[in-house]
Amino acid sequence: MNLRRFFRLAAARPPAVVVDVAYANGLGVIRDLGRHGIPILGLDTEDDALGFSSRYAAGMVCPDPRHDETGFIAFLEELGERLPRPAVVFPTHDEFIWPISRHADDLERWYRIPFSRWPVMQRLYNKRAQLEAAWRAGVDTPRTAFIDGADDLDTAAATVTYPAVLKPVDSLAFKDRFQKHLIDIEDPARLTDVWPDVRDLGTLMLQERIPGGDDELFTVGSYLDAESRPLAVFTGHKIRQHPAGAGTARLAVSEWDADLAEAGLRLLRELSYHGVSQVEFKRDPRDGRYRLMEVNARHWMWHSLAAACGVNLSLAAYMDAIGQPFLAPRQIDGPKWLIATRDTPLSIREVLRRERPVSEWLDSLRGVKVDGVLSLEDPVPGLRNVGRVARRIVARRVSTPTEI
């Protein structure tokens, strides 16, 4: 869709602006709304974002708020002046949702913002506040110690069991430095070794690592209105992720769990949350209890599975934002979500290394209903992604020709 067509359609129906459409997360929002005829404008900091080639959306390059938050907000204000009517805004990653939440009062002139303002979002931004809210709400968590400085190292090391993980309270600074969300801590000596590299990153959390595989990671996805009432709720769990242990989903399945949903909603109500979110838990095989991993105050990588199972979180947020009634039905259990361009090469490598039986891999693909990128009805983003993956594989082969 070109910009001229977008603006023409936006004059007839409230549009959506989806921010960060580089990959499956934003692309899923575009498709979940576009199938309902909603005019969509995708924004991204890179001009080759996959969402720009979706048949459902026009695209524009915007400033990167990680480096120029003022410029990003000014861009949204200038775009707002051009919109024929207020747009519902969907930031799909933390680096975009935090500044929009902070500046919501200024942006409300042009945008409908279906998520919490900064006083509430601060409690989601700060993972210490997340955990403290979980404790107040009676939601199970891993054993955790907070490290504010070097004086806390010995106490923290003695509080948790090992293996453990070290996580940030400010996730963006940590991720920018290490390009991952956590550091494995096998024993107290490892904590001492890593401290010089993390001591300037603010408060850190040392947590026991809950045993069990990636298929013990469960999600409560929901949209809650401004009164924290659930209009759409979904539960499911990962089957495979990459990297194993602390990565993003390769394969996931829809599976309703009322107790899990209630735990997630109880925590969100304790936070007075409004918006789409993912509350992720890990089932502890030692006692079968679900322990909180984190709350993401936004869509997550495989949220499009919820829509494929009847629980369209993006549509719930859109309809609520424009004042139209909406209540999602109960989800369909069993369908699976896949990123084929990621899972297939990784699974083949695992089979060749005898890390996974080929029969197990093929059996796991039964029931796949939606791919996070590939789509027959919206084929161009998927084809572009296949080309990217093929080029990366060829480049790797050329650089390491003996690798199996």
N, C-alpha and C positions, 0 to 999 in steps of 0.2 A: 504494500500500500504506500502511495506517495503522500507527502505532506498536504498537498492541495485536497486530496480526497479525504484525509483525516479531518481537516478543518471543516470541510463541508458536512461530513457526517456528525461532527461534534456540535454543530449548530442545531441538529435535530434531536440529539440524545446526549445525556451527560457522558462525557468521555472518561477514560481511565488513563492515567500516566503511570507506567511501570518503570521503576528506576533500578538499573543494573540488570540488563537482559543478556549478559554474556553467555549464559549457559542454562542448564536445565531448570534452575530455580525461577528465574525471571521468565524464561520461555514457557514454563508451565502456567504461570499467571496469565500470560498473553493468550494462550490457547484456551484456558478455562473460562476466560471472559469473552474471547473472540467468537467462540462457538455460539454465544448468546447474542451476537450482533452488536456488541458494545464497541464503539470506536476507541482505538488504543494507540497511544504514542509511547514508544519505548525510548528510554534514555540510558546512555551508557558512556563511560569515559573513553572507550575504544571504538573506533569506527568499523571494526570487524566483528562486533558482537553478533552472536547467532540470532538473537531476537530481531535484529534489523531486517533479516531476510524472511521473516514470517509473513505469510499472506494476510494475517490478521492485524498487522501493526505497521505504522510509519515509525521512523527512527530519527533521533537527533543525538549528537555528541554533546556531552555536558562536562563541566569542570569536575575534577576529582576532589571531593570534600576532605579526603585525608591530607591533602596538601593545600587546599584553598577552599575552606568552608565558606568564607565570605563570598567568594566568586560563585560557588555552587548555589547558595541561597539567592544571590542576585540573579543568576540564570533562571531559577524557578520563578522569581517575581516577574522577570521580563517575559517569560513564556506565559505566565498567567495573564498578563495584559493582552496577549494575542488570542487567548482561548475565547471562543464565543460563549461559553458557559463554564461554571466551575467544574473542575475535574476531580475524580476520586484518585488519590495518589497511593501507590503501592511500592514502597522501597523494599527490596528483597534481600538486602544484606545489612549487617550492623553499621558499616561505615556510612550508609545513607540514611538509615532510620534514625540514628541518634541526632544528627543535625536537624532533620526535618522536625523531629519531636521538640528539640530545643527552640526552634523558630516557628512553631505552629501558630502562635498568636499573630505573627506577621503574615503567614502564608494563607490563613483561613479566608482572606479576601478572595482568593482565586481557587482554592482547593478544598475538597472535602477530605478530611484526614481521619480515617477510621481506625485510629489506635491511640494509645495513652499519650498524654502530654509529659513533658520532661520530669516533673516531680515524681510521677509513677515510674517512668522509664529508667530513672536513675537507679531504682531498686533492681531493675533487670540488668542494667549495665554493670552493676556491682555484684559480683557473684557471692560475695560475703553476705550481702543483703538477701540474695536468693536463698541461701542456706538458712539464715536466721528466720526468714519467713516460713520455710519448710518446717523448721523445728516448732514454730508457733502453731502451724497448721496440723501438726502430728503426722507429717510426711517423712518416711524413712530416708536417711541419707547415709553415705559412707562415713566412717570415722574420720574426722577432719580436724586439723590444727592450722591456725592462721599464723603467718610469719610476717610481722611488721618490720623486723630488723634482725641484725645478727644475734641480739640477745635472746631471741625466740627460738633459735635453731635447736638447741639441746632439748628444750621442752617439747617442741614439735616432733623431733626425731623419736622421742620416747613415748609419744601419745598414740601414734598410728602403728598398725602392723604392716609388714612388708611381704611382697612388693607393694610399692606405693607410687603415686604420681604427683607431680608438682604442677599446679595450675595457677594462672593469673587471676587476680580480681579484675584488672583492666585487660580484657582479652585482646584488644586491638594492638596495644604496644607489644605484648608478648608475641602475638602472631607475626607482626611485622619483623621482629628480630629473628625468630626461630623458624618461621614458616610452618608452624604446627601449633596445636592447641595445648599440648602438655609435654612434660619431660618425665620419662620413667625413672623412678628412684628405687633401686634394688635393695639398698641398705643405707644406714645413717652415713656411712663414708661417702656414698655418692652424693648425698645432699650437701655435705661439706664441700665436695669437689665442684659442684655446679653453682654454689652460692655466688662466687665472684662475677658470674655471667648474668645473674638475675637480680642482684641486690638493689639495682637502681630502678626496678620496674614496679615499685609500690608493694602493697600487700599481696602476699602469695598464699596459696592454700596447699598444704600437704595432705593428701587423702589416701586411705587404703585403696588398693586396686581390688575391685570386686571380682572374684573369680568367675570363670565361665567364658564362653565364646561370644563372637559378635552376634550370634542368633539369640542371645539373651538380652539384646537391647530393644526396648519397647518404647513406643511413642504415643503420646496423647496430643493430637492436633485439634485445634478448635478455633472458632471465632466467637468472642464474647463482646456483647454490646457495651455501651457506656456505663451501664449499671452492673457490669460483670455477669450478665445473664447469657448462657450459652445458646447460640443460634445454630451452631453446627459443631459436631463433635465426632472425631474419628480416632480409632486406635489401631495400631499395627506394629510390626517389628521387622527389624533387619534380618536378612539371611546371610548376606555377605557384605563386607565393606572393604575399602582400600584407603590407606594402609590398614591392615588387620589390627584391631585393638583400639585404634583412635583415628578413624578416617570417615569418609563419606560413603553412603550406601551404593552398592553395586546391584543388589537384588533385595527386595522387601515385599512383604505380604500383608494384606488386609486381614485383621483378626480382632473382632470386638471383644473387649474386656471391661465389663461395667465397673469392677472394683478399681481397675487401673484408671479409667476415665474419671471416677469420683476423686481419686487422690490428686490427679492433675488439676481438676477444676477447683478442688479445695485450696490448693496452693495459689492458683490464679486469683481466686476470690480474696484470699488473704493479702495479695498484692494489689487489690482493686484494679485488676488489669482489664484493659479494653483493647481488642484487636485480634489478629491472627497470631497464633503462637504454636511452638512445639515444646512440649515438656517431655524430656527423654529420661527413661529409667533403665536400670539394669536389674534383672531378676537374679537374686543371690542364690546360687544352688545350695548354699549351706542351710538356708531356712525357707527358701521360696518367696521371700519378701522382695518387693520392688523398691530399689533405692535410687534416689534422685541423682541423675548425672548433671543435667543443666536445663535451663529454660532459655529458648531462643524466641525473642519477641518479634517474630516475623515468620514468613513462609520458610520451609526447609527444603532440602534437595528433592525429596520424593513426595512432596505434597500433592502432586497431580494424581497419585494413586487414590487419594481420598475422593477427588472429583470423579474418577473413573468408577468408584464404588458408590456414587450417589451423594457424597458429602462435599459439595463445592464450596470450599472455604472462601475463595476469592469472590464468588458470586454473593455469598452471604454478606461479606464486608461491603461490597458495592451496593447491594440493595439496602442495607441498613444505612449506609452513608447518604443515599438519596431519599431516605424516608419511606421506603417501600417494605412491606412486611415480608419476612422470609423465615422459614424454619426448615432446616435440612432433615431429610428422612434418616432412618437407621441405615447404616452402611451395609453393603453386601460383603460377606466374608469370603475369603479365598483368592480373589484376584491378586496378581503380583505385578510389581513395577520393576523395570530393568533399565540399566544403561548398557546396551549391548556393545557399544564401541569401547566401553571400559571393561565390562565383565568378560567378554569373549576372549580377548588376548590374554588377560590375566588368568582366566580359567584354563586356557590351553597351556600356558606356561606351568600352571600348577599340576596339570595332568602329566605333562612331559617330565616334570621333576618328581612324579609319584607322590605329590602332596595331596592329591584329590583323585579318587577313582572317576573315570570318565562316565560311568553309569550314574554316579551320584550327581555329577554336574548336569547331565542331560535330564535326569529326573527332576532336578530343582527348577528347570525351565518350564515345566508343565504349569499352566494357569497364568502365564504372563499375559497381561491385558494391555499394558501401556508401557511404552518406552519413554524415558525422560527427554530424549532428543529426537529419535526417529519417529516419523509420522507420515502415513500415506496421505492424509488430508492436508498436511502442511509440510511438504517434503523437503523444501530447499534448506532449512536450517540443518536437518539431519544429514543431507548429502554433503553440505559444507563441512560438517563435523567428521564424517567418514574420511573426507579428503585430508583433513588435518591429522587425524590419527594415522592414516596410511603414511603421510609424509614423516611423522615422528618415528614410526617403526622402521622405515627405510633409512632414515638418518642414523638411528641407533645401530642398525645392522652394518652400515657403512663404517661407523666409528669403532664398532666392536664385532668384527665379522665372525669370531669364534664363539660368541655367546649363544647359548641354547635357550 
